[in-house]
Amino acid sequence: MEIILQSIGFGFALFMLYITFTQFKRGDLTSKDLALWGIAWVVLGIFILFPQVIDSFAGSLSVQGAMQFIILISIGFLFIVSFIVYQKMRKQEMKINKLISAVTIEKTPEPMEGKKEE
């Protein structure tokens, strides 16, 4: 049963690595994104194929078990990804605000000289 679960998990990691690479080839991901997600999927594949690696890491960090170690690493990874997404969103928001300001300045009518208001 363990071999079947490892095969499914490793197949998933390979599939996601393939999807990540095809997204990069399409131009949907930058090289930094490719590196981040590529490393994540490769590490996942290694952990699935060699679960004893997790035990040695967990033991050296005084974590009680492999599952607790995986959960801690996953939470850390999610925080990193969330922060990166937040940074990109803020940059886009600033670009949109600059664009809106530029368009507003261009469309603002200038006062006509020599004409008095009644």
Backbone as CSV, one residue per row, in Angstrom:
resi,resn,N_x,N_y,N_z,CA_x,CA_y,CA_z,C_x,C_y,C_z
1,MET,0.823,-1.200,0.000,0.000,0.000,0.000,0.865,1.261,0.000
2,GLU,1.967,1.206,0.744,2.849,2.366,0.820,3.467,2.672,-0.544
3,ILE,3.803,1.644,-1.299,4.381,1.829,-2.640,3.369,2.528,-3.554
4,ILE,2.106,2.164,-3.445,1.068,2.780,-4.280,0.926,4.249,-3.939
5,LEU,0.898,4.563,-2.637,0.790,5.967,-2.227,2.021,6.767,-2.646
6,GLN,3.196,6.173,-2.512,4.413,6.857,-2.953,4.383,7.093,-4.459
7,SER,3.909,6.116,-5.209,3.830,6.262,-6.670,2.870,7.386,-7.053
8,ILE,1.725,7.425,-6.394,0.745,8.483,-6.681,1.317,9.855,-6.319
9,GLY,1.934,9.942,-5.148,2.518,11.208,-4.713,3.640,11.676,-5.617
10,PHE,4.520,10.751,-6.000,5.629,11.114,-6.882,5.116,11.486,-8.269
11,GLY,4.099,10.777,-8.744,3.478,11.126,-10.028,2.881,12.526,-9.987
12,PHE,2.250,12.865,-8.864,1.706,14.209,-8.701,2.813,15.257,-8.747
13,ALA,3.924,15.003,-8.040,5.042,15.953,-8.036,5.607,16.132,-9.448
14,LEU,5.757,15.032,-10.193,6.250,15.127,-11.571,5.268,15.884,-12.467
15,PHE,3.980,15.601,-12.302,2.957,16.288,-13.094,2.986,17.799,-12.826
16,MET,3.102,18.179,-11.565,3.138,19.598,-11.225,4.423,20.261,-11.725
17,LEU,5.516,19.528,-11.724,6.763,20.045,-12.284,6.598,20.281,-13.784
18,TYR,5.942,19.369,-14.475,5.662,19.527,-15.901,4.763,20.737,-16.155
19,ILE,3.699,20.883,-15.371,2.787,22.026,-15.513,3.538,23.331,-15.286
20,THR,4.395,23.361,-14.270,5.179,24.559,-13.975,6.079,24.913,-15.156
21,PHE,6.734,23.910,-15.734,7.629,24.158,-16.863,6.852,24.651,-18.083
22,THR,5.686,24.067,-18.359,4.907,24.513,-19.516,4.381,25.937,-19.308
23,GLN,4.029,26.280,-18.082,3.598,27.652,-17.798,4.752,28.635,-18.018
24,PHE,5.972,28.221,-17.664,7.145,29.056,-17.897,7.385,29.234,-19.394
25,LYS,7.263,28.151,-20.158,7.476,28.230,-21.607,6.447,29.141,-22.273
26,ARG,5.225,29.164,-21.758,4.190,30.051,-22.301,4.422,31.517,-21.947
27,GLY,5.260,31.746,-20.946,5.506,33.111,-20.500,4.628,33.524,-19.334
28,ASP,3.888,32.573,-18.770,3.026,32.882,-17.637,3.785,32.946,-16.321
29,LEU,4.973,32.357,-16.277,5.809,32.382,-15.078,7.162,32.979,-15.417
30,THR,7.740,33.685,-14.468,9.095,34.212,-14.634,10.092,33.124,-14.253
31,SER,11.359,33.397,-14.494,12.382,32.418,-14.127,12.454,32.252,-12.610
32,LYS,12.171,33.315,-11.864,12.141,33.200,-10.398,11.005,32.285,-9.961
33,ASP,9.841,32.440,-10.595,8.711,31.576,-10.273,9.028,30.123,-10.604
34,LEU,9.660,29.925,-11.761,10.043,28.574,-12.165,10.993,27.958,-11.138
35,ALA,11.957,28.733,-10.689,12.908,28.218,-9.705,12.209,27.891,-8.387
36,LEU,11.353,28.781,-7.911,10.658,28.562,-6.643,9.798,27.312,-6.691
37,TRP,8.943,27.216,-7.708,8.026,26.081,-7.792,8.749,24.812,-8.202
38,GLY,9.756,24.918,-9.049,10.533,23.745,-9.433,11.212,23.110,-8.231
39,ILE,11.828,23.947,-7.408,12.469,23.435,-6.192,11.432,22.810,-5.263
40,ALA,10.279,23.458,-5.130,9.228,22.934,-4.251,8.778,21.545,-4.703
41,TRP,8.564,21.355,-6.015,8.083,20.058,-6.505,9.161,18.996,-6.424
42,VAL,10.420,19.375,-6.669,11.516,18.404,-6.569,11.691,17.959,-5.116
43,VAL,11.651,18.908,-4.182,11.775,18.562,-2.762,10.622,17.664,-2.340
44,LEU,9.414,17.977,-2.788,8.267,17.121,-2.478,8.494,15.703,-3.008
45,GLY,8.972,15.596,-4.232,9.249,14.283,-4.809,10.296,13.510,-4.025
46,ILE,11.342,14.206,-3.577,12.391,13.549,-2.779,11.823,13.067,-1.447
47,PHE,11.024,13.924,-0.801,10.420,13.536,0.476,9.475,12.350,0.314
48,ILE,8.794,12.287,-0.814,7.872,11.165,-1.045,8.647,9.873,-1.314
49,LEU,9.699,9.958,-2.121,10.466,8.750,-2.444,11.325,8.269,-1.271
50,PHE,11.858,9.209,-0.504,12.766,8.874,0.597,12.256,9.477,1.903
51,PRO,11.228,8.898,2.501,10.672,9.468,3.729,11.653,9.472,4.906
52,GLN,12.684,8.645,4.846,13.670,8.634,5.923,14.461,9.939,5.982
53,VAL,14.516,10.677,4.851,15.174,11.984,4.830,14.434,12.941,5.767
54,ILE,13.129,12.866,5.764,12.322,13.715,6.637,12.615,13.395,8.094
55,ASP,12.723,12.122,8.421,13.001,11.726,9.801,14.343,12.263,10.282
56,SER,15.354,12.225,9.413,16.670,12.730,9.819,16.636,14.244,10.006
57,PHE,15.933,14.974,9.116,15.782,16.422,9.290,15.018,16.738,10.566
58,ALA,13.923,16.036,10.774,13.083,16.280,11.944,13.865,16.008,13.229
59,GLY,14.630,14.937,13.242,15.417,14.605,14.437,16.481,15.642,14.733
60,SER,17.129,16.169,13.700,18.178,17.171,13.912,17.605,18.504,14.377
61,LEU,16.324,18.768,14.085,15.687,20.015,14.514,14.844,19.843,15.777
62,SER,14.932,18.688,16.389,14.187,18.360,17.613,12.680,18.460,17.416
63,VAL,12.212,18.096,16.236,10.778,18.030,15.965,10.337,16.603,16.269
64,GLN,9.153,16.446,16.830,8.720,15.137,17.322,8.575,14.080,16.238
65,GLY,8.042,14.443,15.096,7.831,13.434,14.070,7.900,14.017,12.679
66,ALA,7.878,13.128,11.712,7.978,13.543,10.318,6.776,14.379,9.897
67,MET,5.597,13.985,10.346,4.393,14.707,9.950,4.391,16.131,10.500
68,GLN,4.815,16.297,11.734,4.897,17.635,12.318,5.913,18.476,11.545
69,PHE,7.010,17.876,11.139,8.017,18.583,10.353,7.445,19.039,9.021
70,ILE,6.721,18.155,8.348,6.112,18.505,7.063,5.115,19.644,7.229
71,ILE,4.331,19.601,8.266,3.351,20.667,8.510,4.052,21.993,8.756
72,LEU,5.102,21.991,9.553,5.838,23.230,9.817,6.474,23.799,8.550
73,ILE,7.076,22.941,7.746,7.684,23.386,6.487,6.610,23.923,5.542
74,SER,5.480,23.250,5.489,4.380,23.681,4.612,3.847,25.050,5.018
75,ILE,3.684,25.260,6.300,3.200,26.562,6.780,4.208,27.656,6.433
76,GLY,5.485,27.371,6.628,6.516,28.348,6.264,6.497,28.658,4.777
77,PHE,6.361,27.629,3.960,6.308,27.816,2.505,5.095,28.656,2.112
78,LEU,3.945,28.380,2.734,2.743,29.159,2.436,2.900,30.623,2.827
79,PHE,3.568,30.889,3.943,3.834,32.280,4.325,4.717,32.972,3.293
80,ILE,5.725,32.287,2.813,6.621,32.868,1.803,5.850,33.175,0.519
81,VAL,5.065,32.221,0.049,4.291,32.419,-1.181,3.270,33.547,-0.997
82,SER,2.622,33.596,0.156,1.657,34.666,0.431,2.338,36.030,0.408
83,PHE,3.521,36.125,0.973,4.247,37.394,0.990,4.633,37.817,-0.422
84,ILE,5.091,36.880,-1.234,5.465,37.197,-2.619,4.244,37.683,-3.403
85,VAL,3.110,36.998,-3.226,1.881,37.406,-3.915,1.453,38.790,-3.444
86,TYR,1.570,39.068,-2.151,1.214,40.381,-1.613,2.098,41.468,-2.221
87,GLN,3.400,41.213,-2.315,4.303,42.192,-2.913,3.928,42.485,-4.361
88,LYS,3.654,41.462,-5.135,3.291,41.656,-6.538,1.977,42.429,-6.660
89,MET,1.030,42.117,-5.785,-0.250,42.809,-5.805,-0.072,44.297,-5.481
90,ARG,0.766,44.613,-4.508,1.022,46.015,-4.156,1.689,46.757,-5.314
91,LYS,2.638,46.122,-5.995,3.284,46.762,-7.144,2.258,47.048,-8.232
92,GLN,1.374,46.100,-8.508,0.333,46.301,-9.519,-0.604,47.431,-9.101
93,GLU,-0.949,47.473,-7.833,-1.829,48.530,-7.336,-1.196,49.904,-7.522
94,MET,0.111,50.017,-7.242,0.798,51.298,-7.429,0.847,51.689,-8.905
95,LYS,1.082,50.723,-9.793,1.105,51.005,-11.229,-0.271,51.476,-11.705
96,ILE,-1.318,50.838,-11.220,-2.678,51.227,-11.606,-2.982,52.641,-11.112
97,ASN,-2.582,52.957,-9.884,-2.815,54.309,-9.363,-2.074,55.369,-10.179
98,LYS,-0.833,55.080,-10.584,-0.089,56.017,-11.424,-0.768,56.199,-12.771
99,LEU,-1.248,55.100,-13.347,-1.929,55.159,-14.638,-3.216,55.973,-14.533
100,ILE,-3.974,55.751,-13.486,-5.216,56.504,-13.286,-4.908,57.987,-13.123
101,SER,-3.872,58.317,-12.370,-3.491,59.720,-12.192,-3.091,60.351,-13.521
102,ALA,-2.322,59.626,-14.318,-1.877,60.161,-15.607,-3.061,60.381,-16.545
103,VAL,-3.988,59.451,-16.588,-5.157,59.581,-17.453,-6.043,60.730,-16.966
104,THR,-6.195,60.868,-15.665,-7.012,61.948,-15.111,-6.419,63.311,-15.439
105,ILE,-5.107,63.427,-15.340,-4.448,64.707,-15.653,-4.621,65.043,-17.123
106,GLU,-4.518,64.053,-18.013,-4.680,64.290,-19.446,-6.101,64.712,-19.793
107,LYS,-7.092,64.190,-19.127,-8.485,64.450,-19.466,-9.074,65.659,-18.753
108,THR,-8.344,66.227,-17.815,-8.852,67.390,-17.102,-8.843,68.584,-18.053
109,PRO,-10.012,69.221,-18.256,-10.049,70.370,-19.166,-9.309,71.560,-18.564
110,GLU,-8.588,72.251,-19.444,-7.863,73.439,-18.997,-8.808,74.629,-19.064
111,PRO,-8.671,75.576,-18.129,-9.548,76.760,-18.162,-9.271,77.586,-19.413
112,MET,-10.335,78.127,-19.978,-10.205,78.946,-21.186,-9.793,80.351,-20.789
113,GLU,-8.807,80.891,-21.491,-8.329,82.237,-21.173,-9.159,83.265,-21.905
114,GLY,-9.349,84.371,-21.267,-10.049,85.480,-21.894,-11.559,85.383,-21.785
115,LYS,-12.115,84.374,-21.320,-13.553,84.221,-21.205,-13.958,84.403,-19.749
116,LYS,-14.872,85.297,-19.522,-15.314,85.569,-18.172,-16.557,84.756,-17.872
117,GLU,-16.618,84.331,-16.638,-17.821,83.613,-16.231,-18.879,84.603,-15.814
118,GLU,-20.097,84.339,-16.118,-21.190,85.251,-15.782,-21.917,84.830,-14.568
